[in-house]
């Protein structure tokens, strides 16, 4: 018998598990938000654009990229659901019309897993005694499909939420400067510092999602973010020289 405290713990664990499964969408949405928004800031700074232009480009990037990413994530997950449902319906039809063929396919699958003789027949008999169990086995073993455990709408919302929350970081000093006086010469260095801190944090989360080395993930962060910032800055710098000149 479970105590009240155990029930609370299990409930909290279940809620955290439901939230955590959307962490990959949040992480990758956050990474894209940081990279693209900082690229806008770096390019605008390299081109020596006015503060108002930097803010306009930054906000335009939010609505364009944020919406595009969230819709893409939603459609990709919805396609995964549709594919699973289509194949599930097909397996049930095959059970109805090609029962013997399906039984032989199950026998072949488990024979390939080194089951044989009476044990093999017992396994097959156990699986085929229930149609739902049989379909579940065929979906996983024959087609390699597991039922999606994420809701398309929440996948899209998680991606958009990360983008909206994190995209502001590179622009934060510029937004503050627009409201109050800050030395313009310090805006870009401050933006670099804030973005770097958040980038390391989000890539630390990425290493958790991918179960990879934190040190390796952070090294990748420094390299990739540095390349993105450098390319954007110097493209803006060169274009400003060409166009304005």
C-alpha positions as a Python dict, from the first residue, in 0.01 Angstrom:
ca = {
    (1, 'X'): (0, 0, 0),
    (2, 'X'): (137, 341, -105),
    (3, 'X'): (153, 620, 148),
    (4, 'X'): (42, 974, 72),
    (5, 'X'): (404, 1090, 45),
    (6, 'X'): (485, 813, -202),
    (7, 'X'): (184, 910, -412),
    (8, 'X'): (299, 1272, -418),
    (9, 'X'): (652, 1165, -519),
    (10, 'X'): (520, 942, -797),
    (11, 'X'): (290, 1222, -914),
    (12, 'X'): (574, 1473, -920),
    (13, 'X'): (796, 1226, -1107),
    (14, 'X'): (525, 1165, -1365),
    (15, 'X'): (470, 1538, -1419),
    (16, 'X'): (844, 1597, -1456),
    (17, 'X'): (867, 1306, -1702),
    (18, 'X'): (588, 1458, -1913),
    (19, 'X'): (767, 1795, -1916),
    (20, 'X'): (1115, 1652, -1972),
    (21, 'X'): (1017, 1468, -2290),
    (22, 'X'): (971, 1808, -2458),
    (23, 'X'): (1317, 1923, -2345),
    (24, 'X'): (1480, 1842, -2684),
    (25, 'X'): (1241, 2081, -2862),
    (26, 'X'): (1315, 2350, -2604),
    (27, 'X'): (1692, 2297, -2634),
    (28, 'X'): (1708, 2301, -3013),
    (29, 'X'): (1463, 2590, -3035),
    (30, 'X'): (1678, 2780, -2786),
    (31, 'X'): (2000, 2708, -2976),
    (32, 'X'): (1848, 2828, -3302),
    (33, 'X'): (1708, 3137, -3130),
    (34, 'X'): (2048, 3230, -2986),
    (35, 'X'): (2241, 3165, -3307),
    (36, 'X'): (2009, 3343, -3547),
    (37, 'X'): (1937, 3642, -3323),
    (38, 'X'): (2302, 3694, -3235),
    (39, 'X'): (2390, 3662, -3603),
    (40, 'X'): (2149, 3949, -3670),
    (41, 'X'): (2309, 4157, -3394),
    (42, 'X'): (2664, 4076, -3510),
    (43, 'X'): (2586, 4149, -3873),
    (44, 'X'): (2413, 4476, -3789),
    (45, 'X'): (2704, 4578, -3564),
    (46, 'X'): (2956, 4491, -3832),
    (47, 'X'): (2759, 4706, -4076),
    (48, 'X'): (2755, 4989, -3819),
    (49, 'X'): (2375, 5015, -3829),
    (50, 'X'): (2174, 5236, -3592),
    (51, 'X'): (2029, 5100, -3269),
    (52, 'X'): (1674, 5123, -3404),
    (53, 'X'): (1768, 4914, -3707),
    (54, 'X'): (1924, 4643, -3487),
    (55, 'X'): (1604, 4624, -3282),
    (56, 'X'): (1381, 4613, -3592),
    (57, 'X'): (1587, 4331, -3744),
    (58, 'X'): (1591, 4144, -3414),
    (59, 'X'): (1214, 4156, -3364),
    (60, 'X'): (1152, 4069, -3729),
    (61, 'X'): (1375, 3766, -3680),
    (62, 'X'): (1170, 3660, -3378),
    (63, 'X'): (840, 3650, -3560),
    (64, 'X'): (976, 3504, -3885),
    (65, 'X'): (1213, 3236, -3754),
    (66, 'X'): (1020, 3158, -3435),
    (67, 'X'): (695, 3096, -3621),
    (68, 'X'): (870, 2902, -3897),
    (69, 'X'): (1053, 2674, -3654),
    (70, 'X'): (749, 2602, -3440),
    (71, 'X'): (531, 2522, -3743),
    (72, 'X'): (804, 2296, -3883),
    (73, 'X'): (834, 2110, -3551),
    (74, 'X'): (455, 2076, -3529),
    (75, 'X'): (424, 1938, -3884),
    (76, 'X'): (714, 1696, -3838),
    (77, 'X'): (562, 1548, -3521),
    (78, 'X'): (215, 1537, -3678),
    (79, 'X'): (361, 1347, -3974),
    (80, 'X'): (510, 1098, -3727),
    (81, 'X'): (165, 1046, -3571),
    (82, 'X'): (1, 1009, -3914),
    (83, 'X'): (262, 753, -4025),
    (84, 'X'): (209, 548, -3711),
    (85, 'X'): (-172, 553, -3746),
    (86, 'X'): (-156, 458, -4114),
    (87, 'X'): (67, 157, -4049),
    (88, 'X'): (-137, 58, -3742),
    (89, 'X'): (-455, 41, -3953),
    (90, 'X'): (-268, -158, -4219),
    (91, 'X'): (-149, -414, -3965),
    (92, 'X'): (-503, -467, -3835),
    (93, 'X'): (-626, -520, -4194),
    (94, 'X'): (-349, -775, -4256),
    (95, 'X'): (-447, -963, -3942),
    (96, 'X'): (-803, -980, -4071),
    (97, 'X'): (-724, -1082, -4429),
    (98, 'X'): (-375, -1238, -4412),
    (99, 'X'): (-381, -1406, -4073),
    (100, 'X'): (-161, -1704, -4159),
    (101, 'X'): (95, -1486, -4333),
    (102, 'X'): (114, -1260, -4027),
    (103, 'X'): (164, -1561, -3797),
    (104, 'X'): (450, -1682, -4014),
    (105, 'X'): (608, -1336, -4009),
    (106, 'X'): (601, -1339, -3628),
    (107, 'X'): (755, -1687, -3629),
    (108, 'X'): (1031, -1566, -3863),
    (109, 'X'): (1100, -1261, -3646),
    (110, 'X'): (1155, -1465, -3332),
    (111, 'X'): (1339, -1742, -3511),
    (112, 'X'): (1586, -1472, -3616),
    (113, 'X'): (1626, -1393, -3244),
    (114, 'X'): (1747, -1753, -3182),
    (115, 'X'): (1415, -1892, -3056),
    (116, 'X'): (1350, -2241, -3185),
    (117, 'X'): (1147, -2557, -3141),
    (118, 'X'): (879, -2572, -2875),
    (119, 'X'): (988, -2245, -2713),
    (120, 'X'): (945, -2062, -3045),
    (121, 'X'): (593, -2201, -3090),
    (122, 'X'): (502, -2104, -2732),
    (123, 'X'): (618, -1748, -2791),
    (124, 'X'): (425, -1726, -3119),
    (125, 'X'): (112, -1875, -2959),
    (126, 'X'): (128, -1624, -2673),
    (127, 'X'): (162, -1330, -2911),
    (128, 'X'): (-115, -1428, -3151),
    (129, 'X'): (-372, -1501, -2879),
    (130, 'X'): (-442, -1126, -2863),
    (131, 'X'): (-478, -912, -3177),
    (132, 'X'): (-364, -593, -3006),
    (133, 'X'): (-52, -766, -2876),
    (134, 'X'): (15, -909, -3221),
    (135, 'X'): (-15, -569, -3387),
    (136, 'X'): (210, -411, -3124),
    (137, 'X'): (478, -672, -3192),
    (138, 'X'): (456, -625, -3568),
    (139, 'X'): (470, -245, -3540),
    (140, 'X'): (784, -260, -3328),
    (141, 'X'): (964, -565, -3461),
    (142, 'X'): (873, -558, -3831),
    (143, 'X'): (832, -184, -3897),
    (144, 'X'): (1047, -40, -3618),
    (145, 'X'): (768, 199, -3515),
    (146, 'X'): (679, 300, -3160),
    (147, 'X'): (368, 499, -3075),
    (148, 'X'): (462, 869, -3055),
    (149, 'X'): (444, 997, -2698),
    (150, 'X'): (445, 1368, -2778),
    (151, 'X'): (158, 1594, -2880),
    (152, 'X'): (226, 1788, -3204),
    (153, 'X'): (78, 2108, -3060),
    (154, 'X'): (303, 2090, -2751),
    (155, 'X'): (607, 2013, -2966),
    (156, 'X'): (544, 2329, -3168),
    (157, 'X'): (468, 2530, -2855),
    (158, 'X'): (788, 2412, -2681),
    (159, 'X'): (996, 2516, -2981),
    (160, 'X'): (829, 2856, -3000),
    (161, 'X'): (855, 2912, -2623),
    (162, 'X'): (1229, 2845, -2627),
    (163, 'X'): (1280, 3073, -2923),
    (164, 'X'): (1079, 3356, -2768),
    (165, 'X'): (1246, 3328, -2426),
    (166, 'X'): (1603, 3295, -2546),
    (167, 'X'): (1605, 3509, -2860),
    (168, 'X'): (1592, 3822, -2641),
    (169, 'X'): (1931, 3753, -2477),
    (170, 'X'): (2153, 3889, -2758),
    (171, 'X'): (1923, 4191, -2793),
    (172, 'X'): (1880, 4261, -2422),
    (173, 'X'): (2150, 4529, -2396),
    (174, 'X'): (2011, 4701, -2707),
    (175, 'X'): (1657, 4701, -2565),
    (176, 'X'): (1785, 4845, -2237),
    (177, 'X'): (1991, 5105, -2426),
    (178, 'X'): (1680, 5211, -2616),
    (179, 'X'): (1505, 5282, -2284),
    (180, 'X'): (1799, 5430, -2094),
    (181, 'X'): (2142, 5565, -2180),
    (182, 'X'): (2419, 5305, -2224),
    (183, 'X'): (2753, 5371, -2390),
    (184, 'X'): (2704, 5244, -2750),
    (185, 'X'): (3059, 5110, -2752),
    (186, 'X'): (2971, 4861, -2477),
    (187, 'X'): (2652, 4722, -2635),
    (188, 'X'): (2810, 4457, -2857),
    (189, 'X'): (3064, 4333, -2597),
    (190, 'X'): (2785, 4306, -2339),
    (191, 'X'): (2569, 4118, -2590),
    (192, 'X'): (2858, 3879, -2656),
    (193, 'X'): (2901, 3813, -2283),
    (194, 'X'): (2531, 3749, -2216),
    (195, 'X'): (2492, 3531, -2523),
    (196, 'X'): (2802, 3328, -2434),
    (197, 'X'): (2670, 3254, -2085),
    (198, 'X'): (2330, 3145, -2214),
    (199, 'X'): (2489, 2951, -2497),
    (200, 'X'): (2697, 2749, -2254),
    (201, 'X'): (2388, 2684, -2044),
    (202, 'X'): (2173, 2571, -2336),
    (203, 'X'): (2448, 2350, -2471),
    (204, 'X'): (2491, 2198, -2125),
    (205, 'X'): (2122, 2104, -2152),
    (206, 'X'): (2192, 1966, -2500),
    (207, 'X'): (2460, 1735, -2359),
    (208, 'X'): (2198, 1609, -2111),
    (209, 'X'): (1946, 1548, -2389),
    (210, 'X'): (2200, 1367, -2610),
    (211, 'X'): (2377, 1194, -2318),
    (212, 'X'): (2715, 1323, -2436),
    (213, 'X'): (3014, 1475, -2258),
    (214, 'X'): (2947, 1820, -2107),
    (215, 'X'): (3304, 1923, -2190),
    (216, 'X'): (3267, 1816, -2552),
    (217, 'X'): (2932, 1996, -2584),
    (218, 'X'): (3077, 2319, -2446),
    (219, 'X'): (3380, 2298, -2676),
    (220, 'X'): (3145, 2261, -2971),
    (221, 'X'): (2956, 2562, -2839),
    (222, 'X'): (3260, 2788, -2839),
    (223, 'X'): (3365, 2681, -3189),
    (224, 'X'): (3024, 2694, -3358),
    (225, 'X'): (2907, 3010, -3188),
    (226, 'X'): (3239, 3181, -3263),
    (227, 'X'): (3214, 3088, -3630),
    (228, 'X'): (2854, 3209, -3654),
    (229, 'X'): (2935, 3539, -3483),
    (230, 'X'): (3251, 3597, -3687),
    (231, 'X'): (3087, 3522, -4022),
    (232, 'X'): (2787, 3745, -3950),
    (233, 'X'): (3000, 4032, -3823),
    (234, 'X'): (3241, 4037, -4115),
    (235, 'X'): (2970, 3989, -4377),
    (236, 'X'): (2797, 4296, -4233),
    (237, 'X'): (3128, 4483, -4219),
    (238, 'X'): (3218, 4404, -4582),
    (239, 'X'): (2870, 4479, -4716),
    (240, 'X'): (2863, 4811, -4533),
    (241, 'X'): (3193, 4908, -4698),
    (242, 'X'): (3075, 4801, -5043),
    (243, 'X'): (2722, 4943, -5033),
    (244, 'X'): (2787, 5265, -4843),
    (245, 'X'): (3108, 5334, -5035),
}
